[in-house]
Amino acid sequence: MSIFQSLSISGSALTANRLKLDVVSSNIANANTTRGQMVDGEWVPYRRKMVEVTANQNSPFDNYLEKELSGIQVNKIVEDTSPFQAVYDPANPDSNEQGYVMMPNVDVTKEMVDLMAASRAYEANVTAFNAGKSLLVKALEIGR
């Protein structure tokens, strides 16, 4: 086990949580976007995005020697497949023949909870990173 492994684990978590913060911010910013992308010649609303992360395993050979994790890894950004919300607004230029507008599947309250969770996780990993850094500095001072 490397002396810098704790810094590497915290660093990977910082990177993943920063990406989560960016994705959640994008979801909140597009919560009312009725023209997200063109599909089959029609505009469809913005679709909520989520970050998929997994534990980053060591190489197979290392797993035989020591069973430990080495941080987290972002797999991909996936789109939420839940249905869009239909809102009655016949004055909207994006409304259909019945007067309904398809709105994004973004729940701002849920996004705010995700934003706070990612923010707290980011802060916790900064604290862990700084603790690991100070331990390494103290270890170097012992060697003087």
Buried (B, 14 or more C-beta within 10 A) or exposed (E): EEEEBBBBBBBBBBBBBEBBBBBBEBBBEBBEBBEBEEEEEEEBBBBBBBBEBEEBBBEEEEEEEEEEEBBBBBEEBEEBEEEBBBBEBEEBEEBEEEEBBBBBBBBEEEBEEBBEEBBEBBEEBBEBBEEBBEEBEEEEEEEE
